[in-house]
């Protein structure tokens, strides 16, 4: 594959992932996750419907994103029959409240109420808690949005990923930065890396530390790393 092809692939992946995390199209990941888990669902065909628990942060500081994702999940029961999947889908929504402990308890509640597969949960920390519950209960968990690599690197048998890892996002994002430098004929020498101080952000920081030194087409040096609270609304101090 040529570097141009890699850059094109990187651009497509990053644009899709970034939009996926921040806007409505992210919610389509829930629909895709439900469809992609068809091999897991087929044994339940004799039942009236498959109960799919959808865990998202529809309140708290991630509420806007969670509500957008929920819109995507809500279209799944209507579109799956047209894609050739005949088993009716019953969605069981639960709000993680942008809280890891709540995500864990809501996952347990959904399973106790009859959910046969869980989908979620946008946030990597919440997804990690849900993964633990599903592994203990033997219920499949489809990660529709959550990038922390460790979610699928612990040998879990019931946890499946439908979203790129932080390493992939970092690699592709840095490739796009290289494209910008070449297009503008600029060569910055220093940079500051800012990241949200949660499971996702820490995974991204580790990815930057591992990948950036190996990329000779990015000549800048990261002189400082600044983390910030995920609930922050004003980063003017950090930027200054």
N, C-alpha and C positions, 0 to 999 in steps of 0.2 A: 504494500500500500504506500503511495506517495505521501509526502508531507501535506500537499494540498488536500488530498483525500482525507487524511487524518484531521486536518483543520476543519474541513467541512463536517465530518462526523462529530468532531468535538463541539462545533458551533450548534449543530442540531441537538446534541445531547444536553448541552448546558442550557440552551434556550428552553428546551422542553422541561428540564428539571427545575429551572428557576421559576418559570411560569407555573409549573406544577405545584411548587411549594406556596406560591403567593396568590394564585388566581383560581377561577372556577375550573379550568382545565385539569387542575390537580385532582379534583373530585372524580374525574373520569378514571383515575387510577383505581378507585374502589370498584367501579364497574368492571374494569379489565381484570382486577384481581379475582373477582367472583367468577368471571368466565375462565380465567387461566387455571383455576382450581377444579375444573370440571372432572378431572380424573379422581379427585377426592370425593366429589359429590355423587358420582354415579351409583355407588352402592345404596344411596338413599332414595332411588327412583320409586320404590314401592310406596313411599310415604306421600302424604298429601302435598307437602311442600318442604323445601329445605330452609331451615331457620338459620339465617346469617346475622350474626351480631356485628354491628358497625360501631366502633368506638372512635369518637372524634372530640376535639376540644371545642364544643359549641358555646362555652362560656369561659371567662377568664381572659387573659391578655392575648390568647391565640384564637379567640372566638370568631373573628372575621374569616380566618383561614379555615377553621373547622366547619363553619356554616357553608362555605363555598364547596368544601369537599363533600359535605353531606348532600348537596344538590346533585353532585355527580353520582353518588351512591344511589340516590333515589330513582335515577333513570334506569338502573340495571334491571329490575324486574320486568320493565316494559320492553326493553330491547333484546333481552336474551332469547325469547321465543323466536324472534325474527332471525337470530343467528344460528338457529337449529338446536338450541338447548331447550328441551321441552319441560323439564322439571320446574314447577312453580317456585318462586323465591319469596320468602317472607323475611323482610328486614326487621331487625330488632335494634333500634338505636339506643346508644348510651352516651352521655356527656362525660368526658374525662375531666372537665373543668380546668384544663391546663394544669393538672396536678397528678404526679406519678402515683401517689398512694390511692387517689380516687380511681385512677385508671385500673389499678390492680383489683380494687374491690368491685368495680363495675364489670370487669371481665368475669370475675367469679359469679356475680349475680346473673349475668347473661347466660352463662353455662348452666347454672342452677335452674334457670327459667326455660331451658330447652334449646339454646343455641348450639348448632352442630358444627359451625365454623365461625371464627372471628376474623374481622378485617379492620385494619387501622394502622397506625393511629396518628399519623402525621408527625408527632413528636417522638424522637428517638428514646428519650427517657421513659415516656409512657409505654412505648412499644416494647422496651426491654422488660418492664414489669408485666405486661400482658403475656409476653412470650414465656415467662416463668410459670404463670398460671396455666397456660395452655399445655405446656410440656408436662406439668404435674397431672393435669386432668385428661391428657390424651386427646385434646381437641385441636384440630388444625388452626393455625393462625397465619393469615396471609398479610404480609407487610405491604400495604399499598403505597405508603410514603413514610420513610424513615431511613436515613443514610448511614448511621453508625455501623461500621463493619462487624462489630462484635455480636450484633443481633443474630447473625447467621454463621458465626464462627465458633460456637460453643458445643457443637455436636448435637443440637436439638433435632429430634425426629419429627416434630409436629410444627415447625416454624419454617415458613417459605417467604422468599423475597420477591417483590415485584417492582423494585425501585433500585437505582444505582447506589453504590456505596460512596462514602465520603471520599475515598481514594479516587474513584472514577470522576467524581465532580471536581476535585482539585486538579487532577491531571488534565482534564478537558478545559477547565477554566484557565489554567496557566497557558495552555496552548493558544487559547483565544487572545490572551494578553500579548503573547508573542506576535500574533497576527497584527494586533493594533500597533505595536512598535515598528514592525516592518512597513505597514501601510503609511504611518506618519513619519517614518524615518527619524525616530527618536530613540535614545538609549538612556533611560533613567538608570541611575546608579544605586539609589537607595529606596526602600519602601518600608511602610509600617503595616503590619497585618492586624486587623481588628476582627474579633469573632465573638459571637454570643457565648456566654458562660454556661452552657448546658451540655448534655450528652452529645448532641449534634455538633456544637461549636468546638468542643474539645477534640472530637474525632477529626474535624476539619483541620485543626491546628496540628495534630499529629501527622495528617496527610501532607500538609505544607512542609513540615520539618523533614519528612522522609523523601519527598519528591523534588522539591525546589533545588537542592544542591546538585541533582543529577541532570538538570536541564541547562545545557550550555547556551541555548538560544535566549535565555533570560539572564542578562548580566547583572541584575540588581541584587543588592544584599538587603535582607530584612533586618533592620536595625532595632526594631522594637515590636513587641507583640502586646496588644491591649485587648483585654476581655471586658465585656459589659453585660449587665443584667438583661435577661431576655424580655423583661417587662419595661425596659427603658424606652422612653419616647423622645428624649433629647440627648444627642450625642455630641453636642457642641463642645463640651469640655474635653472629651476624648479626642475629637478632631483637632482642637486647638493644641 
